[in-house]
Amino acid sequence: MYTTVDETGRLNNYAVEPATYLSSYPSPEQQKGYLLQGGLATMLVATLVTMAYLVS
């Protein structure tokens, strides 16, 4: 951890910054996986909303 001291004696701590990198565009296989996950999440939410409506 990097620490500095100002003229009044107060400490100032700086967090360690992580290394940055550029992201890459998802491959067609990853895109299909994301589409599947989105479809399953949509079905789950629709099912939960429907069940809550039917129970109430």
N, C-alpha and C positions, 0 to 999 in steps of 0.2 A: 504494500500500500504506500502511495506517495503522500507525504505529509509536508506542509510548509508552516512556517511560523512568521506571523506578521510582527510589526514593530511594537505592538502592545503585548506580545507573548502568547496570543491566541493561536491554537492549532487549527489548521484547515486540512482535512483529509480528502483525497481524491480517489474515486473508485478506479479500478483497473478496467480500461476499455477493451472489449473483446475485439478480435480481428474481424474485419468486414470482408465480405465476398459478394460477387454478383450472382444472382440467381439465373437459372437457365429455364427456358420454356419447357413445359412438361411434354414428355413423349406421348405418342398416341395411346400406348398401353396405360400410362398414368391418367390420361384424359378419360379413358373408358372407366377406369377405377373411380375417378372423381364423379363421373356421371352416375355410376352405380350407387355410390355412397349417398349422393344427393337424392336419388330416387328412393332409396331405403329410408332416409331420414324424412322425406316428405310423406311416405306411407305411414311411418311411425307417428308423426305428428297428426296426420289426418285421422288415424285410428284412435289416438288418445282424445282428440277433440270430439269425435263421434261418440265414443264411450262416455265421456263426461256429459254430453248432451242427453244421451239416452238414460243415464243414471239420474240426472236431475229432473 
